[in-house]
Amino acid sequence: MMSKQPTIQIKRAYEDVEKEKDGWRVLVDRLWPRGVSKQELQLDAWNKELAPSDKLRRWFDHDPEKFEEFSRRYRGELHEKQEAVQELLSTIREHCKATLVFAARDRDHNNAVVLKDYLERKL
């Protein structure tokens, strides 16, 4: 029997938690989201290691014009952290449903978008 392909979704830290829908929840930002308590976030993990480096995060500064280059550089950083990537993939496979939680206002131009795509290509 083939095992079911795991699903990965992304969600802002400020959206309501839907445990049934969200599955395993991991914060993928280096910084804790402002004004949100641990109880509110209901995370299963916080993976700072796979967040963009401080240098890259500051350079990008959530500028949509820089998103393509940010994505390229961030993928390069992820490529250098294969052990952590494989660990995260294994946890996602184990839970079958995972949500990458991020704080950025822009839902289309952020690290979680890039990380989701990167992980899905490796599943």
N, C-alpha and C positions, 0 to 999 in steps of 0.2 A: 504494500500500500504506500502510495506517495504521501509524504508529509505536506501539510498545507503551507503554502508560501506565506511567510510572516508579512504583516502589514506595518508600515511605518507612517505615522502622520506627524504633523507639526501643529503646535498650539501656543498661543501667547500665554505668558504666566498670569495675565490678568483676566483670562477667560475662566468660566466655571469648570471645575473638575467634574468629569463624568466617568467615574471609575470603570464602569462597564464598557463604555466606548473607548476610553483612553488606553486601557490595559496598563502595561508597565510604563511609568512616567519618569523621564530623566531630564534634568536641567542641563542644557548644553552651552550655557554662557559661563564666562570666567567670573563675572560679577553677579551677586545676588540681586534679583529684581527689586527695585525700590518700592517700599511700602507694602510688601507682601510677606506675611508670616509663614513660617514653616508649616503650620497647621493648615493655612489656606492653600498652599501649593500641593500638599499631599504627594510629595515626590517619593520615588523608590530609590533614586540615585541622583547624584550631582556629578557630572563628568566634566570637570574643568580642564582636564588634560587634552580633550579633543576640541576644546573651544579655540578660536583663533588666538594667536599670540597677542599680547598687549600692543606690540608695535604695529601689527597688521590691523588690529581693531581700531587703534587711534588713527592710522593712515586712512582707513576706509571711512570712518566717521559717519556711517549710514548714508553716504552719498550715492544715490542710484546711478549716477554717471560713472562711478568707479566700480560698480558691481561686477562687471565682467572680469576686470583685472583682479578684484578682490577674490572672486571665485577661483581664478587660476592660481593665485598665490596660496589661498587657503587649502586647495586640493594638494598643493605641494607640501604644505605643512602636514596634512593628514597622511600623505604618502610616507613621510618620515616617522610616523607613529603607528606602524602596522600592528604592533603587539596590542596596543590599546584599541585599535579599530577592530581587530579580530575578537577581542574580549567583549566589546560592545555588540558585535554581530552575533556572537554566541549567546549572549543574554537575550537579545531580541528574538533569536530563533527559539529559545527556550520558552519565552512568554507568548510567542506567536503574534502579539499585538503590542506595539510600542508607540509612545508619543514623545517626540523631542520637544521640550518646553523651552521657549525663548522669551526675552523681554522686549525686543525691538518693536517700535510702533509699526514699521513698514513690514507687512506680511510677505512681500514678494522679494525683498532685497535684504536678506539677513543670513547669518551663518547656518541657521537650522535648515534653510532651503537647500543650501549647498551640501550640508552634511547628509541630509535625507537622500538626495540624489546620489551622492558618493556611496552611501551604505547600500542603497537599493541595487546599484550596479554590481555589488559584491555578494549579494544574497544568493 
